[in-house]
Amino acid sequence: GNVGIGTTSPVSALTIGGTTTTLSDTIITLASDGGSLYKQGIKMIHHGGAPNGGTDATQYGWYMFGSDVTDKLHIGSYNGSSTETDHLVITRGDGNVGIGTTVPSQLLHPFNNSTHWNVYANIRLSTDNNNGNNYYGEIGYFRGTNSSSDEGLVFSGRDASRKDMVILSSNGNVGIGTANPRSRLDVIHTTSNIVGDYQDTSA
């Protein structure tokens, strides 16, 4: 039951064109004319959902669509309901990308929607996937332990929760080895009296 457009040998439910026979762009256009009312996109349902006896209220899967309502591209998932949970949003006007937010305010805006204290919004930088992703560092924003007194930007050679270096939001103080810097730069080493090593290697 495979359908081919531009090919006589479709390899999936719908195959458009072929790598040896199509010598032009292959583009699918999804269009509607409804002012600010409609969406244009695709749904990928792998469990529940219609057809085959299910309904939108039971669907699990993914979607990608452009919305006339929001003027944004939305990529997200369905998790046993018709509710759309956005994971990535791109604003058409300024190109801002939101991860976890539908209103990105910067070119890249990761967002943790938790309202609790002691939570992070982190970016992980890593290499060597063959070793269980064990080689990484994180940059993150920490909301604060139980108030905004230790809220700020954190850097770490491993999990951001280790807080190797912090910059407090309240006053800009920088802490290395401490999450509560008391001055513009506060360096603490808990296992040695040496907190800094300065060498001149030019000689």
Disulfide bonds with the S-S distance in Angstrom:
none
